[in-house]
Amino acid sequence: MNPKLIFTFFFSVFFSFGFAQIKEQDTIQTQRKYEPNFMVGFDLLNAGIGVFSDRKLFQGFVSSRITKNIHGVADVGFEKNIYQKNGYDASVNGPFLKLGAFYMLANDRENEMNGFYAGGKVGGSFYQQEYKAVPVRGFGGSATSISFPGTSQSSYWIEGTVGGRVQLFQSPFYIDVTVQPKYLVFSTTQDEIQPMIVPGFGKSSAKFNMGFSWNIAYQF
């Protein structure tokens, strides 16, 4: 038998088999339906409260489902605030970032994005701080105050996340509500003065704090 004809035959069979496999894979990919995985949200609660208070807080989040019940999440925002208490007069402003994940504890069978979840994050802020008045003990025990120029500072914390989300009718929009217990781990200081406020953390006169958010989110 002619070797050339044998080679041509086997090559034709191999090519036909490979083309059929590629066509089958393309058909499977075409039939596979895209499932929304990302969600972007904005905190309306704190943004609205800022209209009536000294604290101006604007923050949002991006989350992505990593496994069936585990979601990665990143929060980013900006805060401007003042602290006037116990003789202190301080002001801060700057951005912050929080990274973490949460686990869906319970969800809806018809929509796995609906449900309750819990998780944790690590946060950090790099901000401008100014002390217009810091109380000190003056001559003879009298109370007085001194001021310090504005400086750049940074703070870091950890926080828990407990929340829930629900879809608005059949739209891609969701309501996402969270409670965030926080613990301040480390802060740089100006002349050994602990910061009174940390953007993204809140008032830091104590190591523990509690945050809340009410977000409107969009899934895509």
N, C-alpha and C positions, 0 to 999 in steps of 0.2 A: 504494500500500500504506500502511496506517495506520502512521505513525511510532511510535506508542505500542506497537504489536505488535512492530515491529522491535526497539525498545529492550528490550522484555520478553524477546524471544527470545535476544538476545546476552547479556543479563544472566544469564539462566538457564544458558546454556552456560558462561559464565565462572565462575559460582558452582559448577557441577557439577565443572568442571575443578579449581578450587581445593580443593574438598572432597576430591576424589580424591587430590590431592597430599598433603594433610595426613594423610589416612588411611594413605597409603603410607609416609610418614615415621614415623608412630606404629607401624606394623607392623615397620619396620626396627629402630627403637629397642627394641621389645619383644623381637625376635629376637636382638639384640646381647647377648652374654653378658658379664657383669661380670668383669673380670680383676683380681685382687688387686694392689694397687700399693704399699701402705704396709707398713712393717715396724717393729716396736717391740721393742727388746731390752734386757736387763739383764745386767750383768757379774757373773757368779757367782764367778769366780776371785778377783778382788781383794776382793770382799765377804767371801768365806770366809777368805782369808788374814788379813784384819783381826781375826779372832777371836783369832789367835795372835801378833799383832804390834802395834807402836805406831801403824802406819799404818792409819787407818780410811778406806777409799775406797769410795764408793758412786756408781756411774755407769751411765747407760743411753744409748740412742741411738734416734733416729727417722730412717728413710730412706725415700726415695720415688724411684721410677724416673722419670727425666725423658725419656730416650729409650730405645731398645732396650738399650743397653749402659751408659749413663751414669746414675748414681744420685746424688741429692743426699742429704746426711746431716748431722745435727746431734747432737752429744753434750752431755749436761748431767750434772753431778754435784756431789758435795760431798766434801771431804777434810779430815781432821784428822790431824796428825802432829807428831812432835817430832824434834829434831836434837841429839844429844849426842855430839860428836866434836871432837878437837883443842882442847879448852877451851871450845867453844861449847855453850850450853844454850838452845835456841830451840824455840818452839812456834808452830804456825800452824793456822788453820782457816778454811774459806770455800768458796764455790761456784765453779764454773768452767763455761765454755761453749766448745764447739769447733764450727766450721762448715766444711763442705767438700763434696767430691764424690769419687767413685771410678768407675773404668771396669772393666767385666767383661772380663777378659783371655781367659777360657775358661769356658764354661758347658755345662750339660746340655741336650741337644736336647729332652728330654721336659719339663724344668722349667728355664726360663731363670734362675730365681733361684738355682739351684745353680751353684757354680763358684768360680773364683779371681778376685781383683780387686786393683787398686792405685789409689791416689789421694793426695790431700793435704788438709790442714785448716789453719785458723788458729785459735789458741786464746787465751783470756784468762781471768784469774782476779782476783777482788776479795776480799781476805782480811784477817783479823786476824792480826797478827804480834807476838810478844813475845820479847825477849831477856832471859833471866834471868842469863846470863853470856856475856861477850864477852872473849876474852883480849887483854890489853894489856901493854906492857912497863913495869914499875914502876921505882921508884928503884933506881939501881945495876944495872939490867939484870934485876932479879928479875921473875918472871912473876906477874901478878895478873889480875883480871877486874873488869869493871864490868857493871851491868845497865841496861836501858832499858825504859821503860814500853811497854805495848801500843799499837800504832798500826794504821791501815788502810793497806794497800799494794795495788798491782796489778802484774801481770806479763803479758807477751804472748809467744807463741811460734808457730812453724810446725812442722808434723809431717807425715811421710809415713805412708801406710797401706798395708800389704800383708796380705791376709787371704783367707779362704775361708769359704763357708757351705754347709751340706748340710741337706736336709730330713729330719726325723725320721719315717720310714715314710711314710704318706700323710696325716699330720696337718698343720695349719697352723703347726706349730712347727719351728724351725730351730736348728742350732748354728752360731754365727758366731764365728770366731777371728781375731784381728788382732795384728800386730806394728807398733809405732809408733815409728820413730826421730824424735827431737825436737831442736829447736834453739831456745834461749831468745834472743829478739830484744831485749826491753827490760823493765826492772823499775824501779819506783820504789824509792828507798832511804831508810833511816832513819839519819841522821848518816853518810851515805856508806858504809854497811855493806850489802854485797850480800846478798840473801836466801839462806838456807841451804836452804829448802824452798819450793816453790810448789805449791799445790793444783792437781791435774790435770796438772802437769808432773813432779813428783817432786823429788828432791834436786837443787838447782841450784848446788852448789858448782862445777860445771862447766857449760859452755854446752850440751853435748850430753847427751842422756839417751835411754833406751829404755823403752818401755812395752809392756805385754801386756794382752790382755783375752780372756776366754772367756765368750761371751754365749749366753743362751738367748733366742731371738727368736720373735715371733708375727707372722704375716702376715695382713693383712686388707684 
